[in-house]
Amino acid sequence: MTWLTILRVRLRGFLRRDAVISDIEEEMRSHIELATEANVGRGMGHDDARRAAMRGFGNPSRIRELAYEVRGGGGLEALSQDLRFGARTLLKNPGFAAVAILTLALGTGATSAMFSFLYAVVLRPLPYHEPERLVSVVGHRNGRDMGVTAPDYLDWRANATSFEQLAATAGTTVNLTGRGEPERVVAARGSGNYFDMLGIPPTYGRAFRWSDEPHAAPPVVVLGYGLWRRRFGADPGIVDQTIAIDGEPHTVLGIMPPELTLRATGAQLWLPLNLTPQELEATGSRFLSVIGRMRPGVTADQAQAELAVIAKGLEEVRPHSNTDVTARVRGLHERVVAQVQDPAFILLGAVGFVLLIACGNVANLLLARATGRQHEISVRAALGASRSRVARQLLTESALIGVVGGVVGLALAYWTAELFKGLLPQDIPRLQETRVDAVVLGFTLAISLAASLVFGVAPALEASRSSVQQALREESRSSGGVRRRRLSSTIVAAEIALALVLLVAAGLLLRSFVRLQHVDLGFNPANLLTVRMSLPEGRYGAAARVAAFYHELVERVGRQRGVTAAAVASHAPLAGGGFNISMSIEGRPQPAPDDDTMVFLRFVSPGFFPTLGVHITRGRDFTHDDRANAPAVAIVNQTAVRRYWPGDDPIGKRFRLDDDRGAVEIVGVAADVKHFGLAQSTEPEVFVPLAQATAMHWQWLERSMIVLARTNGDPAAAAGTIRQAVWTVDDQLPLYDVRSMEQLRAEATGGERIGLVIVGTFGSMALVLATIGVYGVMSFMVGGRSREIGIRLALGADPGDVLRMVLRHGARLTAAGVFIGLIAAFGLTRVIQTMLFETPPTDPVTFVTFGTVIALAAMLACFVPARRATRVDPVSALRSE
């Protein structure tokens, strides 16, 4: 098409649109025929000559579409035309569309799934009335949060004016009998105003009142929604009926809705708080969790300041337990999500990197496709389309890809969200609320449109640069444009950098996990079964009877087939828990109130240490002679010796605990055992023989112990025989938490394992996408420089020279990406420092290893296009130009 013709067509814009388009088509057909004849004269076949001519000047029907699109009106009409034209364009290129959509769907799907988890667990408001006014109130001393004593709670409730209400709960477990096998149920004791303060009415019946709390009141219970459906068949008629709890009849007051439970492993039923006289006098027992509803206009800081004044006064009333103890007030939502908030945002950031890499790949696809559409875009410009008009059309096509990719990604997000619920630890608050809802749908739409801008703007701006002159410059089409190659190279270098950051993070987590697996547990976990059970107070009120039951149980379990050793303990290794109690050592000055002379108190039967395989390093083990009326004795662990008797032989030393046992003599030292998880440091521990536990101790323990059985085979096979041994003594006792020690070990590293799997998966996805991006850019480069390569080969260049030329380009690209990625990883991996165990966030081995991995993967992706470049036929390359 001549410049005079183009100018003439433009100047006739006042004519009817159809007439202009007809003139364009007629002019184009004429030029195509002339070009076909010229190609036939060069020796080409007629069909090949016509196809070559049409490639040079465009298909007449395509020109008609372009003319309609360029001459279209504005506003909604133009948008409608853009959408229709973009849809037709994508349908005519199904391969390109499918690859772009699936690549984007992978990124948006993973990001939406992670957001669904983050929103459900962290961002969603608590399902209570005016949740912004709800706060958690805890004791605070020496920088550490603590529970609240019953006397402190009552004093706060009586004197604090910043709160409309203060409510308290205490966790417990109860035996539920009747209507099936005995079952141990996680429960909570709540004050009479607990449900009223939260503002959640029961589904059926009623909740507690203050009149239900006194000891003289009839025993009542409120059921959780899940227990009601599972145990009682969702029968509303259970309200006002009685059920047996710890062998005592309790009237069911009501059924609470499912949204009440803050934690997935939280209470399944609620009992009145019913503070006992012992609890009211236990000034050092911090067993209560307190929440409050602030008055309108009162801030958490104001409430905390008021409680600090009250706490100062309580130091004079109860100096032994309240010196330097104050209160800390923070939002209830903040406290619920405190443990999971940072890891959730870190994982969302990691999957965001995957989305950015996917956007980079789609951007490179669009840039490569823009080269093939250069003549189309040039014709648009010739027909009067401005650069902004062309860019708008290309962005519309990108938006279509983004929206369709988001829809496909939403289906992937639904599946991934369900996977998260099964994979993540079940004690994460509100985990089961993770779902693809309207909020997640809106988020997916937003990131899809945002992604379409991210991957669409640069290609659209670059492609819209095409001028009318480029329509007649064949070399422009063959070279693909230096700017586009540079832009593609920049994008893929950024992809390599992002992928390297994720891979380094995954590598750090992997090294941390491996080191965690090699931590010395202090005992032998092989073939060891743990079973928890609790005795009801009604039938086992006396301390002597509780101890006698457990001693008899140990003997029965030890005689079972396949069991080689048995014992009971108040707390199992790796499971955490224990009573942190203050200690004073005889012959030393009384410790100051702020002195951290604390130990964890544990009760065990004789044979506990041999059953676990724990070595007694000094002194002796417990025997059956360590009875209730014998001198009080204890075994301490090595950490306690290092902290409180450094350089001394502790055997024969005496100390006192903040309980009712008086002076205790140390008779042995045991090797350290990991009780609080593999990554936690060992705390000072004191082991007391089971027979010397007092009534106060059994009340603390709720008469609950863990049966430990060493077997000569699969420990799970011994669970049935242990259950029968228990039921031969008391068939109303449920067994629960039946797990092997290997299971406990796996659970102790569950969070680290899940973090490794998720980040490792994202890192692997990023590596694959970045490698594909490198391959695509190098293929684009080789295709765009085919004429140059053909000339080099025609002039006698060695194929090895061509191979090295292409690989050098890929190496520069890879080196830039790896360099930027290492710098970024050096700064960003510090974010996951709290998730690492004995592994520095700048571990050089990890950086070098994964920098090498991604460099090798990128160079392998470069080799295939480079190899293809050496096979370019010089004659074909020159003829096509």
Order of alpha helices (4+ residues) and beta strands (2+ residues): alpha-alpha-alpha-alpha-alpha-alpha-beta-beta-alpha-beta-beta-alpha-beta-beta-alpha-beta-beta-beta-alpha-beta-alpha-alpha-beta-alpha-alpha-alpha-alpha-alpha-alpha-beta-alpha-beta-beta-beta-alpha-beta-beta-alpha-beta-beta-beta-alpha-beta-alpha-beta-alpha-alpha-alpha-alpha-alpha-alpha
